[in-house]
Amino acid sequence: MRLEVLSEASDPRLLASVLALKPGHGQDRYCLPASMTYPPASADPLRVPFAVMAALDGPEGASGGERVVGFGTLDRHGQLEHLLDEPARGLLLRAFYVGRPHQGRGYGTAAARRARALAHALEPEAQLLVLCVHESNTAARTAYARAGFADSGARWMAQAADPQVVMVAALQPR
Ligand SMILES: CC(C)(COP(=O)(O)OP(=O)(O)OC[C@H]1O[C@@H](n2cnc3c(N)ncnc32)[C@H](O)[C@@H]1OP(=O)(O)O)[C@@H](O)C(=O)NCCC(=O)NCCS
């Protein structure tokens, strides 16, 4: 599993796979599909979109190449100014999901952990990777905790009735 930074220079077939990747039915309250979040992210110099790439196992264990299993963005701005006293110390993990057919296989946990290293590579001076996750999103909270994120105790009220847990992790050199 690895993360690949996306840009308009990326392979068009890779971008098409990313744009076709969807979270499951009913998960759109947690995360919008890349078809909606990739275009604005790719046009914003403060956001870095990435694909979660996983190896395809070929016959008898032979490598069968890779496929896109997830998507996310690292954001240098977003609501960071509301989440950190010093916004420049952190990056935000947003729009993150694993495509429905690929969920429950450890990709979300592994990708969230790798995102800490990617954030460090992008912003060596930053110290924290921050994310907001709905309190009811047990799968995501479990995956993030296993990836080294901790509940900061703060809550982000994007919608008044639906508080989100603010989780933070130290950036991780590779
Ligand atoms: C949340 C998400 C990223 C986790 O990725 P994943 O690859 O499915 O998760 P993992 O396989 O790493 O599983 C981590 C743990 O989450 C839990 N989990 C995973 N899928 C779950 C599900 N559908 N229901 C309940 N718990 C679940 C399990 O406890 C799992 O641990 P296990 O190995 O003991 O079973 C992914 O499920 C997803 O994209 N969900 C929809 C969109 C979303 O919620 N994005 C996050 C927005 S903040």
The ligand as an SDF file (V2000), in Angstrom:
LIG
                    3D

 48 50  0  0  0  0  0  0  0  0999 V2000
  -13.3830    4.7680    7.6260 C   0  0  0  0  0  0  0  0  0  0  0  0
  -12.5690    4.0760    6.5450 C   0  0  0  0  0  0  0  0  0  0  0  0
  -11.5950    5.0630    5.9250 C   0  0  0  0  0  0  0  0  0  0  0  0
  -11.7770    2.9420    7.2180 C   0  0  0  0  0  0  0  0  0  0  0  0
  -11.0340    2.2880    6.2160 O   0  0  0  0  0  0  0  0  0  0  0  0
  -11.0780    0.6810    6.1050 P   0  0  0  0  0  0  0  0  0  0  0  0
  -10.0350    0.2830    5.1590 O   0  0  0  0  0  0  0  0  0  0  0  0
  -12.4790    0.2810    5.8210 O   0  0  0  0  0  0  0  0  0  0  0  0
  -10.7400    0.2860    7.6150 O   0  0  0  0  0  0  0  0  0  0  0  0
   -9.7510   -0.8310    8.1320 P   0  0  0  0  0  0  0  0  0  0  0  0
   -9.8950   -2.0720    7.3270 O   0  0  0  0  0  0  0  0  0  0  0  0
   -8.4150   -0.2240    8.2710 O   0  0  0  0  0  0  0  0  0  0  0  0
  -10.4330   -1.1280    9.5250 O   0  0  0  0  0  0  0  0  0  0  0  0
  -10.1610   -0.4590   10.7080 C   0  0  0  0  0  0  0  0  0  0  0  0
  -11.1710   -0.9000   11.7450 C   0  0  0  0  0  0  0  0  0  0  0  0
  -12.3700   -0.1610   11.5080 O   0  0  0  0  0  0  0  0  0  0  0  0
  -13.4680   -0.9810   11.8430 C   0  0  0  0  0  0  0  0  0  0  0  0
  -14.3340   -1.0870   10.6850 N   0  0  0  0  0  0  0  0  0  0  0  0
  -13.9800   -1.1420    9.3900 C   0  0  0  0  0  0  0  0  0  0  0  0
  -15.0810   -1.1710    8.6130 N   0  0  0  0  0  0  0  0  0  0  0  0
  -16.1230   -1.1230    9.4610 C   0  0  0  0  0  0  0  0  0  0  0  0
  -17.5150   -1.1010    9.2770 C   0  0  0  0  0  0  0  0  0  0  0  0
  -18.0820   -1.1140    8.0500 N   0  0  0  0  0  0  0  0  0  0  0  0
  -18.2980   -1.0470   10.3720 N   0  0  0  0  0  0  0  0  0  0  0  0
  -17.7650   -1.0180   11.6130 C   0  0  0  0  0  0  0  0  0  0  0  0
  -16.4420   -1.0220   11.8420 N   0  0  0  0  0  0  0  0  0  0  0  0
  -15.6460   -1.0790   10.7770 C   0  0  0  0  0  0  0  0  0  0  0  0
  -12.9850   -2.2830   12.3090 C   0  0  0  0  0  0  0  0  0  0  0  0
  -12.9080   -2.2540   13.7360 O   0  0  0  0  0  0  0  0  0  0  0  0
  -11.6100   -2.3560   11.7430 C   0  0  0  0  0  0  0  0  0  0  0  0
  -10.8430   -3.1200   12.5640 O   0  0  0  0  0  0  0  0  0  0  0  0
  -10.7730   -4.7370   12.4310 P   0  0  0  0  0  0  0  0  0  0  0  0
   -9.5480   -4.9820   11.6020 O   0  0  0  0  0  0  0  0  0  0  0  0
  -10.6420   -5.1860   13.8320 O   0  0  0  0  0  0  0  0  0  0  0  0
  -12.0110   -5.2220   11.7640 O   0  0  0  0  0  0  0  0  0  0  0  0
  -13.4860    3.4640    5.4610 C   0  0  0  0  0  0  0  0  0  0  0  0
  -14.3190    2.4950    6.0320 O   0  0  0  0  0  0  0  0  0  0  0  0
  -14.3090    4.5080    4.7450 C   0  0  0  0  0  0  0  0  0  0  0  0
  -13.8420    5.0950    3.7900 O   0  0  0  0  0  0  0  0  0  0  0  0
  -15.5590    4.7680    5.1860 N   0  0  0  0  0  0  0  0  0  0  0  0
  -16.4880    5.6850    4.5160 C   0  0  0  0  0  0  0  0  0  0  0  0
  -16.0380    7.1530    4.4540 C   0  0  0  0  0  0  0  0  0  0  0  0
  -15.4930    7.6620    5.7590 C   0  0  0  0  0  0  0  0  0  0  0  0
  -16.0490    7.4280    6.8190 O   0  0  0  0  0  0  0  0  0  0  0  0
  -14.3910    8.3980    5.6690 N   0  0  0  0  0  0  0  0  0  0  0  0
  -13.7600    9.0150    6.8230 C   0  0  0  0  0  0  0  0  0  0  0  0
  -14.2560   10.4010    7.0180 C   0  0  0  0  0  0  0  0  0  0  0  0
  -13.5000   11.1800    8.4230 S   0  0  0  0  0  0  0  0  0  0  0  0
  1  2  1  0
  2  3  1  0
  2  4  1  0
  2 36  1  0
  4  5  1  0
  5  6  1  0
  6  7  2  0
  6  8  1  0
  6  9  1  0
  9 10  1  0
 10 11  2  0
 10 12  1  0
 10 13  1  0
 13 14  1  0
 14 15  1  0
 15 16  1  0
 15 30  1  0
 16 17  1  0
 17 18  1  0
 17 28  1  0
 18 19  1  0
 18 27  1  0
 19 20  2  0
 20 21  1  0
 21 22  1  0
 21 27  2  0
 22 23  1  0
 22 24  2  0
 24 25  1  0
 25 26  2  0
 26 27  1  0
 28 29  1  0
 28 30  1  0
 30 31  1  0
 31 32  1  0
 32 33  2  0
 32 34  1  0
 32 35  1  0
 36 37  1  0
 36 38  1  0
 38 39  2  0
 38 40  1  0
 40 41  1  0
 41 42  1  0
 42 43  1  0
 43 44  2  0
 43 45  1  0
 45 46  1  0
 46 47  1  0
 47 48  1  0
M  END
$$$$
